Amino acid sequence: MVKLQTKALFRAGLVIFGLLVCLAGAANLGQYTINVQAQTEFKGEWTAEYDRTKPSEIYFALQRRSGGDGFSMTSHTLSLSEFQGLSADALSSAKTDVNFNIVREAGTFHCEGFFSSGKGTGFWTLTPSEKFISAMRARGYDNLSGENLMRAAFNNLTVGYIDELKNAGYDRLTFDEVMHARNHDINTEYIREVKAMGFEKQPLETLIRMRNHDINAEFINEMKSAGFENLSIEELIRLKNHDITVAFINEIKAEGYTDVSAETAIRLKNHNVDRDFIRRAKAQGYNNASLEELVRLSNKGLVK
């Protein structure tokens, strides 16, 4: 009986030991995944163009095959100072072999190839940063793909930037949303500027649209001086899209049309009704035509 109990206890001990090993392995699985990702290298080709009239910058593009017929490309104009080991002399020489690094928080691009008369080409290898991957995992961004890491590194995404967005009220963003914001220079300074314009917290996509259309305090003040008060974001974007300026509005008003709304200004611009058109219409006898009648005259091609 004692021997049977001893064997049973021994077997139970083995089972418990096995469970502990499994639990320990599971606990370290995340760290193991990080190490594997950080040590993996991602490769592709690069091309570059250097213009001696702009000696402090380089147009730089990365290409990468993503399996099968998949292909991705991304490009930026970068500062020459970001290319460690690359001299201005090598860029404009007849033909020079080059070897340089672009170091980012997310990882380091190791590049080799050659430049000839301002044009360069070669191969790149990205070694992701284990520290960056760990910091991203701590913020909920795990399972980053090689493509994610390449985008993060090339676009100079930092953990500090993600924290900056979170502190401004934009947390729980997907990786793609973070990259979208980073690529369009959405930062706390611009978020504060939008608020100062009179708009409370806006969705990220709205901020990006505003940034893309250069909607800022200067433009809003310009529109106010043209007589357009309390414009919505959509109205501001439409005015910007149609290149409505104070000068354009003032020229219309100078021809006797003092009551010009934002919507009317856009219609006039769309139909090429400007000061020159109004003067030609008057010369042809349309002295008392309303702005809407001027639009119709333009549509029918009646003003020469």
C-alpha positions in Angstrom: 0.0 0.0 0.0 2.8 2.4 0.9 4.6 1.6 -2.4 1.4 2.3 -4.4 0.9 5.6 -2.6 4.5 6.6 -3.3 4.1 5.8 -7.0 0.9 7.8 -7.1 2.6 10.8 -5.5 5.5 10.5 -7.8 3.3 10.5 -10.9 1.3 13.4 -9.5 4.5 15.3 -9.0 5.5 14.7 -12.7 2.1 16.0 -13.8 2.5 19.1 -11.7 6.0 19.7 -12.9 4.8 19.4 -16.5 2.1 21.9 -15.9 4.5 24.3 -14.4 6.8 24.0 -17.4 3.9 24.6 -19.8 2.7 27.6 -17.7 6.2 29.1 -17.7 6.5 28.6 -21.4 3.1 30.3 -22.0 4.2 33.2 -19.7 7.3 33.7 -21.8 5.7 33.2 -25.2 5.1 36.9 -25.7 8.8 37.7 -25.0 9.8 34.9 -27.3 7.6 36.3 -30.1 9.2 39.7 -29.6 12.7 38.3 -29.9 11.9 36.4 -33.1 10.3 39.5 -34.6 13.1 41.8 -33.6 15.8 39.4 -35.0 14.0 38.9 -38.3 15.4 41.0 -41.2 13.2 42.5 -43.9 14.7 43.3 -47.3 14.0 45.1 -50.5 15.4 47.6 -53.0 15.9 51.3 -52.8 16.2 54.1 -55.3 17.1 57.8 -54.7 17.5 61.1 -56.5 19.7 64.0 -55.5 19.4 67.5 -56.9 22.4 69.7 -56.2 20.1 72.8 -56.2 18.6 71.2 -53.0 21.8 70.0 -51.3 20.3 69.2 -47.9 17.7 66.7 -49.1 17.3 63.4 -51.0 14.2 61.8 -52.5 14.3 58.3 -51.3 12.1 55.3 -52.1 11.8 51.8 -50.7 10.4 48.8 -52.6 9.6 45.4 -51.1 8.0 42.2 -52.5 5.4 40.9 -50.1 4.9 37.4 -51.5 3.6 36.2 -54.8 3.0 39.1 -57.1 2.6 41.5 -54.1 4.7 44.6 -54.2 4.8 47.7 -52.0 6.6 51.0 -52.4 6.9 54.0 -50.1 8.9 57.2 -50.6 9.8 60.5 -48.9 12.1 63.4 -49.3 14.5 63.0 -46.4 17.2 65.2 -45.0 20.8 64.3 -46.0 21.7 64.3 -42.4 19.5 61.2 -41.9 21.8 59.1 -44.1 24.6 58.0 -41.8 27.7 57.3 -43.8 26.6 59.0 -47.0 28.4 62.1 -48.2 27.3 64.8 -50.6 30.3 64.1 -52.7 29.3 60.5 -53.3 25.9 61.6 -54.5 26.9 63.6 -57.4 30.0 61.7 -58.5 30.3 59.7 -61.8 29.7 56.4 -60.0 30.4 55.5 -56.4 29.6 52.5 -54.3 27.8 53.5 -51.1 27.0 51.9 -47.8 24.9 53.8 -45.3 22.3 53.5 -42.5 19.0 55.2 -41.7 18.5 54.9 -38.0 15.0 55.2 -36.6 13.3 54.3 -33.3 11.5 51.3 -34.9 14.7 49.9 -36.5 17.7 50.6 -38.7 17.8 50.4 -42.5 21.2 49.1 -43.7 21.6 50.2 -47.3 24.2 49.4 -49.9 24.4 50.2 -53.6 25.8 53.0 -55.7 25.1 56.6 -56.8 25.8 57.9 -60.3 25.3 61.6 -61.2 22.7 62.2 -58.6 20.8 58.9 -59.0 21.2 55.9 -56.7 19.9 52.4 -56.4 20.7 49.3 -54.3 19.4 47.0 -51.6 18.2 47.6 -48.0 17.8 45.5 -45.0 15.7 46.5 -42.0 16.7 45.3 -38.5 13.7 46.1 -36.3 14.3 47.4 -32.7 13.3 44.9 -30.0 12.9 47.8 -27.6 10.4 49.4 -30.0 8.4 46.2 -30.5 8.2 45.6 -26.7 7.0 49.2 -26.2 4.4 48.8 -28.9 3.2 45.5 -27.4 2.8 47.3 -24.0 0.5 49.8 -25.8 -1.6 47.1 -27.4 0.1 46.8 -30.7 1.2 43.2 -30.8 1.7 40.9 -33.8 3.2 43.7 -36.0 4.0 42.4 -39.4 7.2 43.0 -41.3 5.3 45.5 -43.5 4.1 47.3 -40.3 7.6 47.6 -39.0 9.0 48.8 -42.3 6.3 51.5 -42.4 6.9 52.5 -38.8 10.6 52.8 -39.4 10.5 54.6 -42.7 7.9 57.1 -41.5 9.8 57.6 -38.2 6.9 56.5 -36.0 7.9 56.8 -32.3 6.3 55.5 -29.1 6.3 59.1 -27.9 4.1 60.1 -30.8 1.5 57.4 -29.9 1.6 58.6 -26.3 1.2 62.2 -27.5 -2.0 61.3 -29.4 -3.3 59.3 -26.4 -2.8 62.3 -24.1 -4.7 64.5 -26.6 -7.7 62.1 -26.4 -6.9 59.8 -29.4 -6.2 56.4 -27.9 -7.3 52.9 -28.9 -6.3 53.8 -32.5 -5.4 50.9 -34.9 -1.9 50.8 -36.2 -3.1 52.0 -39.6 -4.9 54.9 -38.0 -1.7 55.9 -36.1 0.3 55.7 -39.3 -2.3 57.7 -41.2 -2.1 60.4 -38.5 1.7 60.4 -38.5 1.9 60.7 -42.3 -0.4 63.7 -42.2 1.5 65.5 -39.4 -1.4 65.3 -36.9 0.2 66.4 -33.6 -0.9 68.1 -30.4 0.0 71.5 -31.8 -2.4 71.1 -34.6 -5.1 69.6 -32.4 -4.8 72.6 -30.1 -5.0 74.9 -33.2 -8.2 73.3 -34.4 -9.7 73.8 -30.9 -8.6 77.4 -30.9 -10.4 77.9 -34.3 -13.7 77.1 -32.4 -14.0 73.4 -33.1 -14.1 71.0 -30.2 -12.5 67.5 -30.4 -12.9 66.2 -34.0 -12.6 62.6 -35.3 -9.1 61.8 -36.5 -10.2 61.6 -40.1 -11.7 65.1 -39.9 -8.4 66.4 -38.5 -6.5 64.7 -41.4 -8.9 66.3 -44.0 -8.4 69.7 -42.4 -4.7 69.3 -42.4 -4.6 68.1 -46.0 -6.6 71.2 -47.1 -4.5 73.6 -45.0 -7.4 74.7 -42.8 -5.8 76.8 -40.2 -6.5 80.0 -38.2 -5.0 82.2 -40.9 -7.4 80.8 -43.5 -10.4 81.2 -41.2 -9.4 84.8 -40.5 -9.1 85.4 -44.2 -12.6 84.1 -44.8 -13.9 86.2 -42.0 -12.4 89.3 -43.6 -14.3 88.3 -46.7 -17.6 88.4 -44.7 -17.9 84.7 -44.1 -18.6 84.1 -40.4 -19.3 80.9 -38.4 -18.3 78.5 -41.2 -18.5 74.8 -40.7 -15.5 72.6 -41.3 -17.1 71.3 -44.5 -17.7 74.8 -45.8 -14.1 75.7 -45.0 -12.8 72.7 -46.9 -15.0 73.5 -49.9 -13.9 77.1 -50.0 -10.3 76.0 -49.9 -10.8 73.3 -52.6 -12.2 76.0 -54.9 -9.4 78.5 -54.2 -11.7 81.1 -52.8 -9.7 84.1 -51.6 -10.3 87.5 -50.2 -9.1 89.1 -53.4 -11.6 87.1 -55.4 -14.5 88.1 -53.1 -13.5 91.8 -53.1 -13.3 91.9 -56.8 -16.9 90.6 -57.1 -18.0 93.1 -54.5 -16.2 95.9 -56.3 -18.5 95.2 -59.4 -21.5 96.0 -57.2 -22.4 92.6 -55.8 -22.1 93.2 -52.1 -24.1 90.2 -50.9 -21.9 87.2 -51.7 -22.4 84.1 -49.6 -19.8 81.3 -49.3 -22.0 79.0 -51.5 -22.4 81.7 -54.1 -18.7 82.3 -54.2 -18.1 78.6 -54.9 -20.7 78.6 -57.7 -19.1 81.7 -59.3 -15.7 80.1 -59.2 -16.9 76.8 -60.6 -18.4 78.7 -63.6 -15.5 81.0 -64.2 -17.5 84.1 -63.2 -14.9 86.6 -62.0 -14.3 90.4 -62.3 -13.1 90.1 -65.9 -16.2 88.0 -66.9 -18.6 90.5 -65.2 -17.0 93.4 -67.0 -17.3 91.7 -70.3 -21.0 90.9 -69.5 -21.6 94.6 -68.7 -19.9 95.6 -72.0 -22.4 93.4 -73.9 -25.4 95.0 -72.2 -25.9 92.8 -69.1 -25.6 95.7 -66.7 -28.2 94.5 -64.2 -27.7 90.8 -64.3 -27.8 89.0 -60.9 -25.0 86.7 -59.9 -27.2 83.7 -60.7 -27.9 85.1 -64.2 -24.2 85.6 -64.7 -23.7 81.9 -64.0 -26.3 81.0 -66.6 -24.7 83.4 -69.1 -21.4 81.6 -68.5 -22.9 78.2 -68.9 -24.5 79.2 -72.3 -21.3 80.8 -73.5 -23.2 84.1 -74.3 -20.4 86.4 -73.0 -17.5 86.8 -75.3 
